Amino acid sequence: MTTISFDNALGIHDDALRLRSQRSEVLANNLANADTPGYKARDIDFQAALQQAQGQQEGMAMTASDSGHMTGEGTGGGNPDLMYRNPIQPSIDGNTVDTQTEMSKYMRNSMEFQASFQFLNSSVKGLKNAISGQ
């Protein structure tokens, strides 16, 4: 009898859900601050954060051999790095939020979250059926 590895069965979708959820918070925060003077729009580089999360899962995390060395940790297991968005047309008050761009990115992120969620849901149902012998 073989054991079921959830990491192999679920693939990258559990990390993708976590990162998409964090990204939706960042994008919603941008939209909430669209009229705040001086607010700088932020975003997550989803692909880089997902690759780093996958690398840390596969045992590719860097380690330090001396207390003065940098460990390379920062995005995969915790919070991904936030970057500032380059404004298409910055406003006079220094706000860099473009409402249409943010709404578009938020909606796309939501659709991709749903796709990963549906995949995970069907994977869990398949595992449940396999465990129960159906």
N, C-alpha and C positions, 0 to 999 in steps of 0.2 A: 504494500500500500504506500502510495506517495503522499507527501504533505502538500498542501496548497500554499503557495507563496502569494500573499496579497499584493506585494510590490510587482510581481510578474503579471498577476491577473488584472490589476487595475492600471498598470502602465503609468503614464505621466499625468493622467487625468486628475488624480487627487492633488498633486502639486499645482496643476493648472487651475483647479477650482479655488484653491487657497489664494493663488496669485491674482486671479481674476476678481475675487472678492476684495482683495486689498486695492487693486487698481480701480474698482468701481468707487471705493471710498475716496480715493484721491481725486478722481474725475468729478464726483459729486461735490467735493469740497471746492474745486475750481469753479463749478457752476454757482455754488452758494456765494462765492466771493467775486462774482463777475462785476459788481459795482464798487468794490472796495479799492480805494485809491492806493496805488503802490503794490497791490497784490501780484505776485508772480505765479503764473500757472505752472503746475508740476505734473509729472507723469512718471510711470514706471516703464522701463525697457523690458517688456514682457518676455521676449525671446531670451535675452541675456539672463534674466532672473530665473527662468525655467531651466535653462541649461545649467546654471550654477546649482539649482536645487537638485537636479538630476545627477550632477557630478558628485555632490556631497552624499547622495544616497548610495551611489555606486562605489563609495570608499575613495573618492578622488580628492578629498579635502586636504588642504595643505596643513602641515604641522610645523611647529617651530622647534629647532634644536637648542635654542638659547632664549633666555627670558627677554632679551632685547630684540629678537626677531619679530617681524609682523607675521600673523597667522594666516592672513588671507581670508579670514571669515568676515561675514558682513551681510550677505544677502540671501543665501540659499536657505538656511534653516530659520532665519528670523524674518526681518523686514527687508524687502528689496530696496535698493538704492533709489531715491527720488531724484529726478532730474528736472531742470527747468525747461519749459517749452519755449522754443524760439517763436516769438510773435510774428504773425503775418503782417499785422498792422497795429503796433502798440498805440495805446491811447495817450492822451496828453497827461493824464494823471499818473502814468507809470504802470497801470494795470495791463497785464499781458494776456488776460483771458479773452478768447474769441468764443462767444457763446455757441455759435454754429459748429465750430470745430469740436468743442467739448461735448456738445450733444451728440454729434456724429460718433465720436470715439466712445462715448458712454453707451450708446445703443449697440455699436459693434461688439464692445466688450460684453454686454448683456447677452447678445445672441451667442457668442462663443462660450460664455458661462453655461448657458442652457444646453448647448451641444455637448460639452464635457459632462454636465450633470446627467443628461440622458444616456450617454455612453456608460457612465459609472453605474447608473441605475440598472441598465440592461446587463452589465457585467455582474453586479451583485445578484440579480435574479438568476443569471446563469449559474453562478456559484451555489446559490441556494438550491437550485434544481439538481446540481451535481451532487451536493451533500446529501440531499434527501433521496437520491437515486431515481429521479424522474427523467 
